[in-house]
Amino acid sequence: MNTKYKICAILLAAVPGLALAGEPVNQIRDLSAATGLTERQVQMVFGAHTAYPEYLTSYDWARRRMVQALGQRRYDDLMAGRPIQLDDGQRVAIK
């Protein structure tokens, strides 16, 4: 196995899931539904990027899609740790 893939596999196993305020799974699911991204892509955008083997090929696309769906201001607020309100009224925040 290629060293790069071994490192990715180790990091993927070692890095815990994205911690969001409130109920983590529901908040990830809410962001996924609001942006059209998969839950894994949401975790990749807001979590530890290198834990995902597909990072090099899909992170930029997923981040652009997240900004497009949420708007630059709400995306920046989430990245800064501030809560935002989704279009359906749900409030989410990353820790």
NUTIDO-594643 format. One line per 2 residues: number of its first residue (from 1); their letters; for each residue y, x, z of N, C-alpha, C, O, CB. Coordinates in nm, 4 decimals, padded with zeros to 6 digits. Glycine has a CB too. Layout:
<sites>
NUM	a	Y:X:Z:Y:X:Z:Y:X:Z:Y:X:Z:Y:X:Z ~ ...
</sites>
This chain:
<sites>
1	mn	-00.1171:00.0839:00.0000:00.0000:00.0000:00.0000:00.1242:00.0890:00.0000:00.1296:00.1893:00.0712:-00.0006:-00.0958:00.1215 ~ 00.2207:00.0526:-00.0780:00.3461:00.1251:-00.0885:00.4175:00.1265:00.0472:00.4162:00.0264:00.1188:00.4362:00.0621:-00.1969
3	tk	00.4790:00.2385:00.0822:00.5468:00.2542:00.2109:00.6551:00.1491:00.2309:00.6709:00.0963:00.3410:00.6075:00.3933:00.2217 ~ 00.7295:00.1185:00.1255:00.8358:00.0185:00.1352:00.7784:-00.1167:00.1778:00.8374:-00.1864:00.2603:00.9102:00.0051:00.0005
5	yk	00.6641:-00.1530:00.1218:00.6040:-00.2812:00.1562:00.5440:-00.2794:00.2961:00.5435:-00.3818:00.3644:00.4974:-00.3179:00.0547 ~ 00.4935:-00.1642:00.3393:00.4435:-00.1530:00.4763:00.5563:-00.1745:00.5754:00.5402:-00.2463:00.6741:00.3778:-00.0161:00.4994
7	ic	00.6711:-00.1120:00.5489:00.7855:-00.1274:00.6379:00.8304:-00.2728:00.6406:00.8591:-00.3266:00.7475:00.9013:-00.0361:00.5941 ~ 00.8368:-00.3363:00.5255:00.8763:-00.4768:00.5198:00.7782:-00.5640:00.5975:00.8196:-00.6553:00.6688:00.8853:-00.5241:00.3742
9	ai	00.6495:-00.5369:00.5843:00.5480:-00.6151:00.6556:00.5616:-00.5967:00.8059:00.5484:-00.6930:00.8815:00.4068:-00.5749:00.6101 ~ 00.5877:-00.4754:00.8496:00.6053:-00.4487:00.9930:00.7295:-00.5208:01.0451:00.7250:-00.5848:01.1502:00.6164:-00.2961:01.0197
11	ll	00.8399:-00.5104:00.9720:00.9620:-00.5768:01.0147:00.9457:-00.7279:01.0153:00.9938:-00.7948:01.1068:01.0775:-00.5373:00.9248 ~ 00.8796:-00.7819:00.9160:00.8580:-00.9252:00.9081:00.7802:-00.9745:01.0289:00.8089:-01.0818:01.0821:00.7847:-00.9611:00.7794
13	aa	00.6826:-00.8973:01.0721:00.6027:-00.9355:01.1882:00.6787:-00.9151:01.3183:00.6553:-00.9872:01.4153:00.4735:-00.8563:01.1912 ~ 00.7694:-00.8179:01.3219:00.8350:-00.7806:01.4471:00.9620:-00.8591:01.4759:00.9963:-00.8780:01.5927:00.8671:-00.6354:01.4450
15	vp	01.0329:-00.9053:01.3738:01.1615:-00.9702:01.3945:01.1398:-01.1178:01.4253:01.0763:-01.1886:01.3471:01.2523:-00.9529:01.2707 ~ 01.1919:-01.1649:01.5384:01.1760:-01.3064:01.5718:01.2564:-01.3933:01.4772:01.3442:-01.3441:01.4064:01.2185:-01.3328:01.7162
17	gl	01.2268:-01.5223:01.4756:01.2982:-01.6154:01.3892:01.4441:-01.6273:01.4264:01.4860:-01.5850:01.5342:01.2338:-01.7508:01.3943 ~ 01.5190:-01.6837:01.3387:01.6618:-01.7026:01.3592:01.6859:-01.7920:01.4798:01.6244:-01.8980:01.4914:01.7273:-01.7625:01.2339
19	al	01.7737:-01.7511:01.5687:01.8064:-01.8318:01.6863:01.9336:-01.9097:01.6571:02.0398:-01.8513:01.6358:01.8232:-01.7427:01.8139 ~ 01.9222:-02.0403:01.6563:02.0376:-02.1268:01.6366:02.0620:-02.2045:01.7651:01.9694:-02.2267:01.8431:02.0163:-02.2231:01.5159
21	ag	02.1866:-02.2461:01.7874:02.2185:-02.3242:01.9065:02.1439:-02.4572:01.9025:02.1202:-02.5125:01.7951:02.3709:-02.3477:01.9177 ~ 02.1082:-02.5068:02.0169:02.0376:-02.6346:02.0230:01.8916:-02.6169:01.9922:01.8282:-02.5233:02.0410:02.0986:-02.7346:01.9271
23	ep	01.8376:-02.7055:01.9120:01.6973:-02.6990:01.8739:01.6866:-02.6178:01.7461:01.7247:-02.6670:01.6398:01.6365:-02.8413:01.8554 ~ 01.6353:-02.4931:01.7527:01.6383:-02.4017:01.6378:01.5748:-02.4573:01.5117:01.6337:-02.4477:01.4040:01.5698:-02.2750:01.6737
25	vn	01.4569:-02.5148:01.5223:01.3877:-02.5616:01.4020:01.4669:-02.6729:01.3350:01.4796:-02.6747:01.2126:01.2458:-02.6105:01.4364 ~ 01.5205:-02.7657:01.4139:01.5969:-02.8754:01.3556:01.7254:-02.8263:01.2912:01.7656:-02.8782:01.1871:01.6287:-02.9791:01.4613
27	qi	01.7909:-02.7270:01.3512:01.9155:-02.6769:01.2950:01.8894:-02.6015:01.1646:01.9663:-02.6133:01.0692:01.9871:-02.5860:01.3959 ~ 01.7835:-02.5260:01.1609:01.7461:-02.4577:01.0364:01.7149:-02.5615:00.9298:01.7570:-02.5486:00.8149:01.6241:-02.3634:01.0584
29	rd	01.6410:-02.6641:00.9687:01.6057:-02.7718:00.8752:01.7319:-02.8431:00.8270:01.7424:-02.8757:00.7088:01.5088:-02.8732:00.9420 ~ 01.8280:-02.8678:00.9166:01.9531:-02.9340:00.8781:02.0314:-02.8495:00.7783:02.0810:-02.9016:00.6783:02.0394:-02.9619:01.0021
31	ls	02.0428:-02.7189:00.8049:02.1126:-02.6302:00.7106:02.0384:-02.6242:00.5779:02.1009:-02.6194:00.4720:02.1272:-02.4883:00.7696 ~ 01.9070:-02.6245:00.5829:01.8274:-02.6220:00.4613:01.8545:-02.7468:00.3771:01.8758:-02.7380:00.2562:01.6779:-02.6113:00.4952
33	aa	01.8534:-02.8619:00.4420:01.8780:-02.9872:00.3702:02.0207:-02.9933:00.3156:02.0431:-03.0439:00.2057:01.8522:-03.1070:00.4623 ~ 02.1163:-02.9422:00.3917:02.2569:-02.9476:00.3503:02.2876:-02.8533:00.2357:02.3796:-02.8791:00.1581:02.3466:-02.9152:00.4669
35	tg	02.2130:-02.7448:00.2232:02.2455:-02.6434:00.1225:02.1510:-02.6409:00.0039:02.1835:-02.5823:-00.0994:02.2464:-02.5092:00.1857 ~ 02.0349:-02.7032:00.0166:01.9371:-02.6982:-00.0910:01.8529:-02.5723:-00.0893:01.7748:-02.5486:-00.1814:02.0062:-02.7097:-00.2225
37	lt	01.8676:-02.4912:00.0142:01.7872:-02.3695:00.0291:01.6639:-02.4010:00.1116:01.6611:-02.4996:00.1852:01.8695:-02.2555:00.0951 ~ 01.5628:-02.3177:00.0994:01.4457:-02.3342:00.1850:01.4808:-02.2870:00.3256:01.5789:-02.2151:00.3446:01.3231:-02.2557:00.1287
39	er	01.4014:-02.3270:00.4230:01.4247:-02.2828:00.5606:01.4168:-02.1305:00.5689:01.4933:-02.0682:00.6425:01.3223:-02.3476:00.6570 ~ 01.3263:-02.0717:00.4949:01.3124:-01.9257:00.4945:01.4381:-01.8586:00.4377:01.4820:-01.7555:00.4888:01.1883:-01.8840:00.4125
41	qv	01.4959:-01.9172:00.3321:01.6184:-01.8609:00.2748:01.7352:-01.8721:00.3725:01.8174:-01.7809:00.3813:01.6532:-01.9315:00.1432 ~ 01.7432:-01.9837:00.4462:01.8472:-01.9993:00.5477:01.8316:-01.8909:00.6532:01.9298:-01.8280:00.6927:01.8410:-02.1399:00.6126
43	qm	01.7098:-01.8687:00.6988:01.6842:-01.7648:00.7984:01.7199:-01.6273:00.7438:01.7704:-01.5424:00.8172:01.5374:-01.7676:00.8425 ~ 01.6939:-01.6049:00.6158:01.7248:-01.4756:00.5556:01.8762:-01.4529:00.5506:01.9229:-01.3427:00.5796:01.6648:-01.4666:00.4140
45	vf	01.9528:-01.5556:00.5144:02.0975:-01.5409:00.5033:02.1607:-01.5139:00.6396:02.2513:-01.4313:00.6506:02.1589:-01.6662:00.4407 ~ 02.1135:-01.5829:00.7435:02.1763:-01.5702:00.8747:02.1009:-01.4789:00.9696:02.1501:-01.4496:01.0786:02.1900:-01.7048:00.9368
47	ga	01.9836:-01.4336:00.9311:01.9044:-01.3495:01.0203:01.9046:-01.2041:00.9774:01.9957:-01.1570:00.9094:01.7628:-01.4001:01.0270 ~ 01.8009:-01.1349:01.0187:01.7855:-00.9934:00.9836:01.7341:-00.9838:00.8402:01.6173:-01.0121:00.8135:01.6884:-00.9206:01.0826
49	ht	01.8202:-00.9444:00.7501:01.7896:-00.9459:00.6069:01.6673:-00.8635:00.5710:01.5865:-00.9060:00.4884:01.9074:-00.8958:00.5293 ~ 01.6525:-00.7485:00.6303:01.5453:-00.6585:00.5895:01.4074:-00.7056:00.6317:01.3074:-00.6447:00.5938:01.5700:-00.5228:00.6453
51	ay	01.4000:-00.8112:00.7084:01.2701:-00.8647:00.7495:01.2029:-00.9439:00.6374:01.0876:-00.9847:00.6513:01.2866:-00.9531:00.8725 ~ 01.2721:-00.9656:00.5292:01.2202:-01.0480:00.4213:01.1950:-00.9629:00.2974:01.2881:-00.9036:00.2428:01.3174:-01.1625:00.3891
53	pe	01.0699:-00.9566:00.2527:01.0383:-00.8748:00.1351:01.1175:-00.9148:00.0105:01.1454:-00.8306:-00.0749:00.8908:-00.8839:00.1052 ~ 01.1533:-01.0415:00.0001:01.2262:-01.0889:-00.1176:01.3766:-01.0633:-00.1065:01.4522:-01.1023:-00.1956:01.2008:-01.2376:-00.1381
55	yl	01.4205:-00.9992:00.0000:01.5627:-00.9763:00.0251:01.6347:-00.9160:-00.0954:01.7398:-00.9658:-00.1357:01.5796:-00.8855:00.1450 ~ 01.5797:-00.8101:-00.1529:01.6474:-00.7405:-00.2622:01.6675:-00.8283:-00.3843:01.7640:-00.8095:-00.4582:01.5695:-00.6183:-00.3010
57	ts	01.5788:-00.9234:-00.4068:01.5898:-01.0043:-00.5271:01.6562:-01.1387:-00.5049:01.7055:-01.1977:-00.6010:01.4554:-01.0257:-00.5846 ~ 01.6600:-01.1904:-00.3818:01.7121:-01.3259:-00.3659:01.8216:-01.3433:-00.2617:01.8778:-01.4523:-00.2512:01.6018:-01.4150:-00.3322
59	yd	01.8538:-01.2405:-00.1845:01.9562:-01.2584:-00.0803:02.0913:-01.2972:-00.1399:02.1531:-01.3936:-00.0948:01.9710:-01.1299:00.0021 ~ 02.1372:-01.2240:-00.2398:02.2690:-01.2532:-00.2979:02.2753:-01.3954:-00.3522:02.3747:-01.4655:-00.3332:02.3015:-01.1534:-00.4097
61	wa	02.1687:-01.4375:-00.4197:02.1644:-01.5745:-00.4724:02.1700:-01.6755:-00.3586:02.2465:-01.7717:-00.3651:02.0370:-01.5967:-00.5571 ~ 02.0899:-01.6548:-00.2542:02.0846:-01.7484:-00.1416:02.2199:-01.7524:-00.0692:02.2652:-01.8598:-00.0298:01.9715:-01.7085:-00.0429
63	rr	02.2839:-01.6379:-00.0516:02.4140:-01.6345:00.0142:02.5192:-01.7072:-00.0680:02.5989:-01.7833:-00.0132:02.4574:-01.4904:00.0387 ~ 02.5203:-01.6847:-00.1995:02.6158:-01.7552:-00.2863:02.5930:-01.9060:-00.2805:02.6882:-01.9839:-00.2758:02.6037:-01.7053:-00.4322
65	rm	02.4655:-01.9465:-00.2810:02.4316:-02.0901:-00.2738:02.4771:-02.1488:-00.1402:02.5267:-02.2614:-00.1357:02.2785:-02.1115:-00.2924 ~ 02.4607:-02.0737:-00.0323:02.5035:-02.1188:00.0999:02.6550:-02.1376:00.1024:02.7036:-02.2384:00.1537:02.4598:-02.0180:00.2087
67	vq	02.7302:-02.0419:00.0476:02.8766:-02.0515:00.0432:02.9183:-02.1684:-00.0447:03.0108:-02.2420:-00.0106:02.9391:-01.9198:-00.0092 ~ 02.8509:-02.1857:-00.1569:02.8837:-02.2951:-00.2480:02.8611:-02.4302:-00.1807:02.9421:-02.5215:-00.1968:02.8000:-02.2850:-00.3764
69	al	02.7529:-02.4437:-00.1061:02.7190:-02.5710:-00.0433:02.8055:-02.6003:00.0793:02.8462:-02.7146:00.1005:02.5727:-02.5717:-00.0040 ~ 02.8334:-02.4993:00.1590:02.9086:-02.5204:00.2826:03.0585:-02.5024:00.2655:03.1373:-02.5625:00.3386:02.8593:-02.4267:00.3885
71	gq	03.0978:-02.4212:00.1707:03.2381:-02.3818:00.1575:03.2589:-02.2503:00.2304:03.1914:-02.2220:00.3294:03.3335:-02.4917:00.2133 ~ 03.3522:-02.1703:00.1815:03.3744:-02.0371:00.2378:03.4139:-02.0436:00.3850:03.3673:-01.9629:00.4654:03.4821:-01.9641:00.1586
73	rr	03.4989:-02.1384:00.4203:03.5464:-02.1451:00.5598:03.4325:-02.1767:00.6564:03.4189:-02.1100:00.7589:03.6567:-02.2512:00.5736 ~ 03.3500:-02.2779:00.6252:03.2393:-02.3117:00.7155:03.1365:-02.1994:00.7199:03.0803:-02.1716:00.8258:03.1720:-02.4430:00.6718
75	yd	03.1110:-02.1344:00.6062:03.0186:-02.0207:00.6046:03.0723:-01.9087:00.6939:02.9982:-01.8525:00.7747:02.9973:-01.9690:00.4595 ~ 03.2001:-01.8766:00.6795:03.2605:-01.7721:00.7626:03.2542:-01.8095:00.9105:03.2273:-01.7243:00.9951:03.4063:-01.7477:00.7204
77	dl	03.2791:-01.9364:00.9414:03.2695:-01.9812:01.0808:03.1288:-01.9617:01.1353:03.1128:-01.9131:01.2472:03.3102:-02.1284:01.0925 ~ 03.0266:-01.9985:01.0590:02.8875:-01.9791:01.1029:02.8574:-01.8319:01.1245:02.7953:-01.7950:01.2242:02.7895:-02.0379:01.0002
79	ma	02.9008:-01.7478:01.0320:02.8743:-01.6049:01.0438:02.9455:-01.5451:01.1653:02.8991:-01.4461:01.2218:02.9177:-01.5324:00.9163 ~ 03.0575:-01.6045:01.2052:03.1322:-01.5570:01.3211:03.0798:-01.6174:01.4514:03.1303:-01.5861:01.5592:03.2799:-01.5894:01.3047
81	gr	02.9786:-01.7037:01.4415:02.9192:-01.7630:01.5611:02.9848:-01.8921:01.6060:02.9533:-01.9433:01.7134:02.9245:-01.6656:01.6722 ~ 03.0752:-01.9453:01.5260:03.1395:-02.0713:01.5612:03.0604:-02.1883:01.5056:03.0060:-02.1785:01.3956:03.2836:-02.0750:01.5093
83	pi	03.0524:-02.2993:01.5792:02.9798:-02.4163:01.5290:03.0549:-02.4820:01.4136:03.1776:-02.4752:01.4057:02.9574:-02.5181:01.6419 ~ 02.9801:-02.5452:01.3250:03.0405:-02.6205:01.2151:02.9792:-02.7591:01.2133:02.8762:-02.7839:01.2761:03.0200:-02.5483:01.0778
85	ql	03.0434:-02.8488:01.1408:02.9890:-02.9824:01.1229:02.9463:-02.9960:00.9775:03.0250:-02.9718:00.8860:03.0929:-03.0926:01.1624 ~ 02.8207:-03.0350:00.9571:02.7699:-03.0562:00.8217:02.8226:-03.1885:00.7689:02.8772:-03.2685:00.8448:02.6147:-03.0540:00.8191
87	dd	02.8067:-03.2119:00.6396:02.8569:-03.3337:00.5779:02.7962:-03.4589:00.6371:02.8597:-03.5643:00.6359:02.8312:-03.3307:00.4310 ~ 02.6740:-03.4502:00.6892:02.6076:-03.5659:00.7490:02.6420:-03.5846:00.8968:02.5838:-03.6701:00.9635:02.4581:-03.5524:00.7334
89	gq	02.7363:-03.5053:00.9483:02.7809:-03.5182:01.0865:02.7086:-03.4286:01.1871:02.7512:-03.4193:01.3022:02.7656:-03.6585:01.1284 ~ 02.6019:-03.3637:01.1468:02.5284:-03.2747:01.2361:02.6129:-03.1513:01.2649:02.6792:-03.0981:01.1759:02.3916:-03.2345:01.1744
91	rv	02.6099:-03.1060:01.3913:02.6786:-02.9818:01.4280:02.5745:-02.8724:01.4416:02.4716:-02.8914:01.5063:02.7603:-02.9980:01.5606 ~ 02.6012:-02.7581:01.3807:02.5111:-02.6433:01.3879:02.5909:-02.5175:01.4190:02.7097:-02.5083:01.3879:02.4322:-02.6264:01.2558
93	ai	02.5241:-02.4212:01.4805:02.5858:-02.2926:01.5097:02.4755:-02.1900:01.5184:02.3639:-02.2216:01.5596:02.6695:-02.2970:01.6412 ~ 02.5053:-02.0672:01.4799:02.4090:-01.9587:01.4966:02.4515:-01.8767:01.6167:02.5701:-01.8653:01.6475:02.3994:-01.8700:01.3684
95	k	02.3540:-01.8206:01.6829:02.3846:-01.7369:01.7998:02.3693:-01.5924:01.7629:02.3904:-01.5047:01.8467:02.2938:-01.7713:01.9194
</sites>
